[in-house]
Amino acid sequence: MKRAEAKALGLKFYRTEKPCKHGHLADRYTKSAQCTECLAIQSIAWRLENPEKHSASMRKWIENNRELHATRVKRWQTANKDKVRADAKAWTTANPDKVKAKALRHIKKHPEAYTARGVLSVARRAKRVPKWLTSDDRWLMREAYFLSKLRTKMFGFVWEVDHIIPLRGALVSGLHVPTNLQVIPKRDNRLKHNSFQLV
């Protein structure tokens, strides 16, 4: 196809059967007639020679195109799941101190979520988490742990999330579900222990 034909059709690229001056049989840009392969090589060479300028340029572009960048990243990650997992595993193995520091920062910032996740893990192991739990149910349970933290700050003594019917009771065992949670003082929780108190 000739460049004039590509222009008439409104195409961004066109291809001829003749190689460019560097021997590439690649698409050419209709606007400039440049070989896409040559331009890619030039771009890589410039990035290697000007890493700081390239980084600044990329930061500026991302700042002005956040949604497009996020969409491209997500699309690439979806198409390269195995590589993403392998890279993440390799980074985690190579940076244990950074992983630990990041985890500690998250725990410090979201202690109630960390506690809720820990209790959920224990409950799963005890097979007390039903499969029919919804995302709303899980949100309500996280809110219970947030409430315990809030009450601890407000009243000056520790409050905890208790299972009304214990997960491992002597006579009866309950489920790890929103309707089986209550926020009570730590002292009362310790006195109650694994018993089910009928009112």
N, C-alpha and C positions, 0 to 999 in steps of 0.2 A: 504493500500500500504506500502511496505517496503522501508526503506531508500535507499537500494541498487538499487531498481527499479527506484526510483525518480532520483537518480544520473545518471543512465543509460539513462533516458529520458531527462536529462538536466533541471529538474524542480527545482524551487527555494524553493517550499514548498511541503510537503507531509502530509498525514493524516493517522493515524492508528485508530483502534477502541478501543485502550487502552488509558485510561487517563494517564497524566503525574504524577509524584510523588506528585504533589499538587492537583491532581484530575481534571485537565482541559482536556476536550475533544476538543482540538483546533489543528490547523495546527502546524506543526513543520518545522523549517528551515532545508533544506536538508544538508547544509554545516556543521551545528553544532549539529543538532538533538535537538536543544532547542525548548521548547514550546513557541509559539508566545504570548500566554496569560501571561505566567510567565515573559517573557522578557518585555512585556508592563508594567506590575505591577512594575518590578524592575526599569524600566526607569522613571516611574512617581515618585517612592519613591526617586530616586537619584536626580531628578529635584527639589523636595520639600526640600531635605536636602542640596542641593548645588545651590541655585538660581542664585548666581553671576556667578559661573562657567558655568551654563546652558545658561545664557544671553550672556556671552562672546562667548560661542561656537556657539550659534545661529547667533550672529552678524557676526562672521567669516564665517559661512556657507553661509549666505545671501550675504555677500560681494563677495564670490567666485561663487555664483550661482544665480545672480540677475535675469536673464531671466527665469530660472526654477521657482524661488520663485514667480515672478510676475505672471507667468502662473498659478501656484497653487492657489495663492490668488484670481485671477480673476475667476478661475473655482469654487472655494468655494463660492465666493460672488454671482455668477450666480445661484448656487444651493441653496443658502440660502438668497434670496432677502428680505424676510419678516424679518428675524433676523437682517440683515444688517440695514434695515430701522429703525427697533425698537431700535437697539443699538445706532444708530446715533441720533435718536430723544431723547432717554434717556440721552445721553451725552450732547446734546445741552441744554436740560432742566436743567441739573445739573451743567452746566458750562457757564452761560450767559456772565460772564466777559471775559472768554477766547474766546467765539464766537465773542463778540464785538471787542476785540483786534485784532483777526485774520481778521475780516472784514475791520477794519481801516487800518491794514497793507497792505491788498490787494488794497484798494482804493488809498492809498498813492503811492503804487508801480505802479498801472495801472489806473490812474485817467481818461484817455480817454476811456478805456473800460467800466468803471463804468458809465460815462456820457452817452456813447452810449447805454448802457443797460437801463438806466433810461429813455432816450428819446424813446427807442423802447417800453418800458412798457407803457408810456403815449400814444404813437401812437396806440398801440394795443387797449388800452381802448377807443380811439377815432375811432377804427375800420379803421385805415388808413394803416395797414400793410397787403399787399396781401399774399395769401397763396402760390402763385407761386414763392416767394422769394427763391433763392438758397443759399447754404452755401457760394458761391463766392460773391453773392450780400451782404450778411451780413458782410463778410470780408471787402469788399469795403467800407461799411458804417463805420465800426470800424476804418478803415484807415483815413477816413475823420476827425474823432475826434482826431486821433493821429496827423494829419496834423495841426489841430487848436492849439494843445498844442505846436507843434514844432514851428509854426509861432509866437506864443506868446513869446517863449523863444528868437527867433531870432530877432524880431522887438521891443521887450520891451513893447508892449501893447497887450491887450487881443483880441484874435480872437475867433470866434464861428462858429459852424456849423449851417447853416440856411437852411430852406426848401424854395426853390425857389418859388414854389406854396404852400402857407401856408396849414397846415393840417386842419385848421379851418378858412378858408378865408370867407370874407363877400359875395363875388360873386362866387368864385370858390375855391374848396378844392383839395389839392394834396395828393399824397401817400408818405409814408415813404419808399422810394426806392433810390438806389444810384444816379440815374439820376436826382433826385429832391433835391440833396444836394449840397451846395456850402459853401466854407470856406471864411468868410468875417470878417472884424473888428467888434468888439462888438458895437462900436458907430453906424456903418452903419446898423447892425442888429436891434438895438433899433429904429432907424429912420424908417426902413422898416416895423417893427412890423408885423402885419398879412396881409399886403397888397401884391398884386402880381403886380410887376412892369414890364411892357412890354418894351422891348428895341427896 
